[in-house]
Amino acid sequence: YNQGNECPRNYHIWSGLVVLASTTLNRCHLYHGYFNIYPNLYVCLVGKQGSRKSTAKDIARDLLTTTFPDYPISASIQTREDIVKFMAADECLFSYVDENSATQEMRPFTLFLNELKNFLSFNPGGMIEFLTDIYDRGGKIFNSSTLKRGLENVINPCVNMLACETPDWIIDKLKLRI
């Protein structure tokens, strides 16, 4: 599928795994004692400028959006409050019937980020804390409350991320701030 471009194979493998995680959602999991482990992935393609990180990310995004045109995808820059507002809205609702004939609801959302630095530019620490917190809420409810919008519940969030960044930025900026 990805022949004829100069992307490193690992970029395509990890990009494909994010697409797979985005499409399987929380419909499958590994039961591990008290916990269910869901296939949610946060992947960052790290390489020098011009190493074709964005090419692999764009191919993965195109594959997901052509196969599932209504699948919720983030903007390149978005606040955590806007993400919660969107995921709590009806347009982000996905439901299916499980093996026990019960209807299950979840809120999928995938971040395809051209530059991780742009996505984290508004509030890096707050966004990383948010992404960590919502990642752990698979199969549960993520609650958020603001003065303007009040309490918002995101039922069974399923967040995946495919981002691109250079090693210099991660070493220089992310390590110092977070």
Secondary structure, 3 states (H helix, E strand, C coil): CCCCCCCCHHHHHHHHHHHHHHHHHHHCCEEECCEEECCCCEEEEECCCCCCHHHHHHHHHHHHHHHCCCCCECCCCCCHHHHHHHHHCHHHCEEEECCCCCEEEEEEEEEEECCHHHHCCCCHHHHHHHHHHHHCCCCCEEEEEECCCEEEEEECEEEEEEEEECHHHHHHHHHHHC
